């Protein structure tokens, strides 16, 4: 979905290409400066149906400046370079991960781990039509000493939400959100176009009725061309993303706006040989920074890197 921080993937493509893992190698660069490789990665693992099964990323929790002394360099007893000292940054990382579990086509459990000792899980239940009817959120403990796998210990319920649906026509549905006391606290009305695509989503909160949030979507050539979000929960905010496609109808550029100010540009580069995304570049025009992301694909145990 637009405005989500996590990337979306097409399960059909992943399944047909037998893609088991996609890893993002990340390089950050400040304008007019040398690119800095901080060994940051994002990794997505998929099951045989092309559904995401695990997502993890590295984040820097601490940077330590370390002074290194280099000796002078001699050639034929003649000094050609003085020795000296230089300061380098040594990074300490966390690995934050989320695991996903399915029953058929439905996601039934999503478990988050912060890299230390905090686990938070969301359990999902569905009706016979596949509509999400309940979400239970727990703080959990892992009884395994080896953090590479999970043994459930204690559970503490953090929240319990239920969802009720009403279909007014082929082009409109309403979902009512209820808390653990079975009291409604939010209503979401979704309007669809004649092709069944989402056109508008309106959110209204029961207690704070003055809070309004809305999503709007526009399409061109059967592809999403613009997504927009407006809300007033804190301050008035207007977010917009525009999408541009090449002659093969492949996405090649995004522009992100906040209150009509351009805050991010994303450029995509596709491998002409296999049609897969090779890399993308995220440009921040305000802070004058750039993030270069190269993709590496694992095809059923055989690794292939973007060139």
HELIX and SHEET records of a PDB file:
HELIX    1   1 UNK A   11  UNK A   16  1                                   6    
SHEET    1   A19 UNK A 302  UNK A 305  0                                        
SHEET    2   A19 UNK A 289  UNK A 299 -1                                        
SHEET    3   A19 UNK A  19  UNK A  30 -1                                        
SHEET    4   A19 UNK A  36  UNK A  46 -1                                        
SHEET    5   A19 UNK A  52  UNK A  70 -1                                        
SHEET    6   A19 UNK A  84  UNK A 103 -1                                        
SHEET    7   A19 UNK A 106  UNK A 113 -1                                        
SHEET    8   A19 UNK A 119  UNK A 126 -1                                        
SHEET    9   A19 UNK A 132  UNK A 142 -1                                        
SHEET   10   A19 UNK A 152  UNK A 169 -1                                        
SHEET   11   A19 UNK A 172  UNK A 178 -1                                        
SHEET   12   A19 UNK A 184  UNK A 192 -1                                        
SHEET   13   A19 UNK A 198  UNK A 205 -1                                        
SHEET   14   A19 UNK A 212  UNK A 220 -1                                        
SHEET   15   A19 UNK A 223  UNK A 231 -1                                        
SHEET   16   A19 UNK A 237  UNK A 245 -1                                        
SHEET   17   A19 UNK A 251  UNK A 258 -1                                        
SHEET   18   A19 UNK A 261  UNK A 270 -1                                        
SHEET   19   A19 UNK A 277  UNK A 284 -1                                        
SHEET    1   B 2 UNK A  73  UNK A  75  0                                        
SHEET    2   B 2 UNK A  78  UNK A  81 -1                                        
END                                                                             
